[in-house]
Amino acid sequence: MATKIVISPGKYIQGPNELKKLETYSNPYGKNVFIIADDFVMNMTKDIVSKSFEGTNSTHTMEIFNGECSKVEVERLKEIALSNKTDIIVGIGGGKTLDTAKAIAYYMEKPVMIVPTIASTDAPTSALSVLYTEDGVFDEYLLLPTNPAVVLMDTTIIAGAPVRLLVSGMGDALATYFEARATARSNSMTMAGAMPTEAALALAKLCYNTLLSDGLKAKLAVESKVSNLAVEKIIEANTFLSGIGFESGGLAGAHAIHNGLTVLESCHHLYHGEKVAFGTITQLVLENAPLEEINEVISFCKSVGLPTNLKDLNAENATTEQLMEVAKLASVEGETIHNMPFVVTAEDVYAAILTADKLGS
């Protein structure tokens, strides 16, 4: 029998106005708290954060994150944290802020609390930081030995973010079940370093079912600048269910096709989850999934405004050569597309992209 591993954050906390309790949640990990956020998020949250420390025996330091998750920036913030004798690192904001907080905590061997202000990807719960150069070019993946100690989702703040970010999160979450299913069928390794567990597969399936039942309702609520039960469920699906599902369930075709699409200049303005959504349709074509399943995914994407064809990706004018480049990059050695339960070539991916484009149009 093969080894199976499931990994997750120590605590996942979600609800309205949870940021007001930041000190309560950081206290078990130590009294000296070091918090990073970019300029915009700092202005939005600093009063709420400071208030949570009033009348407690904890102290906190807030430092501006300069916007790039680079080794230089991680080192700069780590030095400040060290001089403050920090017990726990807290990152508040979007992906690069959170990845920087994880990296600082890793190098200091301290716990980290992740406080996303958007629900646009499933990265907050993961044991991974993506490092870039100072110029914003991909540098390397920093694989971390543990997941965050705490992930804190303040749904009041998240529901106030632009609706496109929540929808992009749904696109990222959409791939979770289909990629985990493919990984399980092929007995491939997950990012946890073993085979998928039944728990991870069940959470991945719940993630997909939640998107279908609550995605459109959540989108309409956030468009009206309100939160409701559907929004709460989608935030959990985008972040926790998808986070456990991808990390302990496995990645396959959809994310590899996303990576391939990054070679197209015309797609650079799109969010991660928007490209993953089209990658999901392409993966289903690649595995010759039943037409009703493909159509269910396409109609979900259309209902919430996710791309279903090359025109939606602003890539309708991509040449044969350019699409072949996408296919080649998606199927390079070591890419997650090789977790599919059959051999995949660049030609297969190219054919699937064209078919997915037609079906999604």
N, C-alpha and C positions, 0 to 999 in steps of 0.2 A: 504493500500500500504506500502511496506517495504522501509526502508531508503536505499539510495544509496549514496556512497561517492567515489570520485576520488581524489587521492593525487598525487603530483608531485613536483619536485624541483622548486624553484622560477624562475630560469632561466636555460635553457639548451643552451649551446653555442658550436658549432662545426665547425671546418675548419682547413685548413693548417696553421701552424705556429702561432696558437692562443696563445701559451704560452708567446710569445713576448709582448702580451697586458695584462699580468697578473695584473699589477697595475691599468690599466684602469677599469678592471672588479671588483677589490677589493675595489677601492676608494669609491664607494657609501656607503660601510659598515664601513668605518673608515680608519684612517691614519696609525695605528700601526698593521702591518701584521705579523703573526707568521706562519712560513712554516715548515712542516716536510716532510722528504723523507729519504729513506734508503740510505746507502753508495753509491750504484751503481747509483741510480736515481739522487742523489745529485750531483755526479760528472758530470752526463750527462746534468743536467738542470741549475746548479747554475749560470753560466755565462748569460744564456738567461734571467733568473729571475732577477738577479741583474741589468741587462741592462734596464729592463722594469721600474725599480724604479728611474733610473738616471734622474735628472732634474725635479723630481716631489716633492710634499710636503709630500709624504708618506715615512715611514721607514719600513724596514723589517728585521726580524731575521730568519735565517735558522738553524734548529736543526736536527741532525741525529736521525732517528727512528731506534731502535735496532733490529727490525725484528719480534717481537712478540706482538700481540695486547692483552696485559695482563693488569690487574688492576694496577699492579706495574708500568708498562711503561706509562700508561695513566696518573697516578698520578705524575710521574717524569716530564713528558713534560708539564703537566698542571701548575706545580709550576714555571717552566721557563717562560711559557706564562703569568702567573699572574705577575711575577716580571717585565715583559716588558710592562705591562699595555696594553695588546693586545686587539684589536677591532674585529679582524676576524682571524679564524684559516684556514689555507690552507694545504691540504694533497696532495702530488704529488707522484704517484706510483701505486702499485698493491693493492689488496684487503685489506691486513692487515694494510697497511699504511693509507688507506682511512678510514677504520673502526676506527682506533685510532684517526684520526683527528675529526671524527664525535663525538666520545666519549668525547674528550677534550672539544669540543665546547659545548656539552650537559652539562657537569659539570660546565662549566664557564658561561653558559647561553649567549653564543656568536654565531653569524652566522658562517657557515662553507662553504668553497669552496672546491669542490672535483675535482682533476685534474688527471684522470686515464692515465697511460702510456701504457695500454693494453686494449683490448676490449674483455676480456675473460669471463665476466659474466655480469648480469644485475644489480648487487648490487650497483653501484655508485649512482644511483638516489634515492635509498631507505632510509626510516627512520628506519634504523636498523644497529646495530654493533654486530658482533660476537666476544665475548671475550673468550680468551684462558688462561690457566695457564702459568706460566713461562716456563714449559716444553712442551708447545704446545698442551696440551689436552683441548678439548672443555670445557668451563666453563659455560657460559650462553649467552642468547640473550639479548642485551640491546635494548629495544624498545624505539624509540625516538619520542618526541611529534611532530617534524616537519621534513620534508625532507631537504636536503641541500639547502642553499640559491642559490648557483651557481654550476652547473656541467660544467666543461670546457674540451672539447675534442680537443686536438691538433692532427689532423689526420696525420700530418707529422711524429710525434713521434710514434703514434700507428701503422702506416703502416710499420714502421721500426722494430717492435717487431717480434719475431719468429711466423711463419705462424700457428703453432699448437695452439697458444693462441687465434688467431682470429677464428679458426675453432671450438675450444672449446666453444667460445662465441656463435657461431651458434648453437651448441648442446644445450646450456642453453636456447637460444631464441626459438629453435624448439618446446619446450614444452609449450610455453606461450599460444598459441591459443587453444590447445587441453585441457589444464588445466582450462583456463578461460571458455571455452565452457562447460566443465563438471560442474564447479562451478555454472554457470548460470542455467544449467538444473536442478541442485539439490537445487537451492535457498540457497546455503551455503554462509557463511561469508568469505569475503576477508581479507587480512592483513590490509586494511583500516578500518576494523571494521563494515562493512555493506555489502549490496548486490553489485554485479558488476554493473557498469553503462554501457550504450550503448557506450559511448566514449571509455572506457577501452576495451570493446569487439572489437570495430572497429580497435583500435590500435593493438590489439593482432592478428587480422586477417591480417592487413597490414604487421605486423612483419613476419608472415608465408609466405605471398605472396612475400615479398622482399627477403627472404632466397631462395625461389625457383627460382626467376628470376635473382638474382645477386650473390648468394653464391659462385658458382663455379668460376665465373669471378673474384670475389674479391680474392679468394684463389690463383688463378693463378697470379694475379697482385702482391700480397704480396710475393709470392714465388720468383718473379723477382725483389723484393725490390723496387717496384714502387707503387704509389697510383693512383686511377682513380675514376670515378663516382660510379662504382660498390663498391669499397672499402668504399667510403663515405657513401653509402646507407647501407652497412652491419654494419658499425660502429654505425650508428643511430639505426638500427634494434636490434643489440646486446645489446645496452645500453639503449636508450630512449624508443623505442617501447616495448621492452621486459620488461624494468623496470616498466613502467606504467602498462603494461599488466599483469604482475605477481602480483603487489602490489594491484592494484585496480580491477583486473579481477579475481584473485584467483589462488591458487595452488591446485593440486589434486594428481593423481597417479604417474606421472613421477618423481616428486621430492621426494615422499615417497619411491619409488623404488630405487632412487639414495641413499637415506639415508640407506636403507636396504643393498645395495651393499658395504657400508663402513665396514661391518663385515668381508668381504673377504680380507684377507691379500694380495692376488694376484692382487687386484684392487687398492691398495694404491698408485701406481705410476700414476694412471689416473687423469686427471683434472676433476673438477666438471661437466663441460658441456659434457664431453665424456660419463660419467655415466648417465647423464640426457637424452642424446640421446637414449640410450638403454631403459631407463625408459619410454620414450615417446612411443616407439614401443610396449613395454609391456602394457602400459596403453591402447593403441588402441586395442590390443588383448583382454584385460580385458573387455572392453566395447563392444566387438564384432563389431568394426567399419567395414565399407565396405572394402573388400579386395583391391579395387583400391586405397583407401585412405592409407591403410597400406603400399602398394607397392610404392606409391608416396613418402612416408616418408623414406622408406628403400632405394629407389634409390637415393634420395637426400643425405642421409647419406653416401652411397657408393661413390657418386661423389666427396664429399669434404673430405672423409677420417674419418668419425665418426663411432664408433663401432655399428654393427648391430646384433651381436651374442656373445655368451659366449667366443668363441675363441678370438674375437677381444678385449674382456675385460680381456684376459689372465686367464679366469675362466673356460675353457673347462674341466678341471679336478676336478672341484668342485663336492663334493659328494652330494647325495640326502639330507643328514642331513644339510650340509652347505647351500644349496639352500633353504631349509626349514627355516633355521635361517634368511636368507635374507628376505624371505616372511613374517616371523613373525615380524621382526623389521619394515618392511615397513607398517605393518597393526596394530601396537600397538595403543592403545587408544590415541586419541588426534592427531594422524598423519593426514596429509593432504589427504591421500587416502580416508578418510571418507567424503571428499567433492564430491566423485563420486556419480552419481544419483541412486545408488543402494547399497545394503549392500555388503561389501567386507570382505572376510575371508582370513587368511593366505594360506589356501588351494587354493583359487581362484588365489592369486598372484603367488603361486608356479606353478600352471598349465599355467598361462599366460607367465611366464618367459620361460618355456620349449617350448611353442608354438612360442613365439617371436624368440627364438634362432633358431628354425627350419626355420621359415619364413625368418629370416635375414641371413641364411646360403645359 
